[in-house]
């Protein structure tokens, strides 16, 4: 998804991402990722959804690091892609 939303004085692009984390995250941490869809499969956890900008994406990645989670991949997703990917 590559939407443009009007912000006073400029446009912002919203992108859809899928972040793969090694293993399954604890239920108590799921609320930390409000606004993202959390799914599990293939022994991993997938966070997917719209991220408003690069600063928000890096903030999300910092949160994963601070929780001590293993980052497997970060993918920008086309709107017709599946979560999690079929391999």
C-alpha positions as CSV (number, residue, x, y, z in Angstrom):
1,X,0.0,0.0,0.0
2,X,1.4,3.3,-0.9
3,X,-1.2,5.9,0.2
4,X,-0.8,9.6,0.3
5,X,-2.5,11.3,3.2
6,X,-2.8,15.1,3.4
7,X,-0.9,16.7,6.2
8,X,-1.0,20.5,6.5
9,X,1.7,21.8,4.2
10,X,2.8,18.4,2.9
11,X,2.0,14.8,2.0
12,X,3.0,11.7,4.0
13,X,3.3,8.2,2.5
14,X,1.9,5.3,4.5
15,X,3.5,1.9,3.7
16,X,2.4,-1.6,4.6
17,X,5.1,-3.7,6.2
18,X,5.6,-7.2,7.4
19,X,8.1,-7.8,10.2
20,X,9.2,-11.4,11.0
21,X,10.4,-12.2,14.5
22,X,12.1,-15.5,15.4
23,X,9.8,-17.6,17.6
24,X,6.5,-16.7,19.1
25,X,6.2,-13.6,21.2
26,X,4.5,-13.6,24.6
27,X,0.8,-12.5,24.6
28,X,1.6,-9.6,27.0
29,X,3.8,-8.1,24.4
30,X,1.2,-8.1,21.7
31,X,-0.4,-4.9,23.1
32,X,2.9,-3.2,22.4
33,X,2.2,-3.5,18.7
34,X,-1.3,-2.0,18.7
35,X,-2.5,-1.3,15.2
36,X,-0.5,-4.2,13.7
37,X,-1.8,-7.6,12.9
38,X,0.1,-10.3,14.9
39,X,0.1,-13.8,13.4
40,X,2.3,-16.9,14.0
41,X,3.4,-19.5,11.5
42,X,6.5,-21.5,10.4
43,X,7.9,-21.1,14.0
44,X,7.9,-17.3,13.7
45,X,5.7,-14.3,14.6
46,X,4.7,-11.9,11.9
47,X,3.7,-8.2,12.6
48,X,1.9,-6.7,9.6
49,X,0.2,-3.4,8.9
50,X,0.5,0.2,7.9
51,X,3.3,2.2,9.3
52,X,3.0,6.0,8.8
53,X,6.6,6.8,8.0
54,X,10.3,5.8,8.4
55,X,10.5,7.3,11.9
56,X,7.6,5.1,13.1
57,X,9.2,2.1,11.4
58,X,12.5,2.7,13.2
59,X,10.7,3.2,16.5
60,X,9.0,-0.2,16.0
61,X,12.3,-1.8,15.3
62,X,13.8,-0.2,18.5
63,X,10.9,-1.6,20.5
64,X,11.7,-5.1,19.1
65,X,15.3,-4.7,20.0
66,X,14.5,-3.4,23.5
67,X,12.3,-6.5,24.1
68,X,15.2,-8.7,23.1
69,X,13.4,-10.2,20.1
70,X,15.2,-11.8,17.2
71,X,14.5,-9.8,14.0
72,X,14.4,-12.1,10.9
73,X,13.2,-9.8,8.2
74,X,11.4,-6.5,7.4
75,X,9.5,-6.4,4.1
76,X,7.5,-3.7,2.4
77,X,4.4,-5.4,1.2
78,X,2.3,-5.0,-1.9
79,X,-1.4,-4.7,-1.0
80,X,-2.3,-8.1,-2.5
81,X,0.4,-10.0,-0.7
82,X,-0.4,-12.8,1.9
83,X,0.6,-12.8,5.6
84,X,2.6,-14.9,6.4
85,X,4.2,-15.6,3.1
86,X,3.8,-19.0,1.6
87,X,7.3,-20.6,1.1
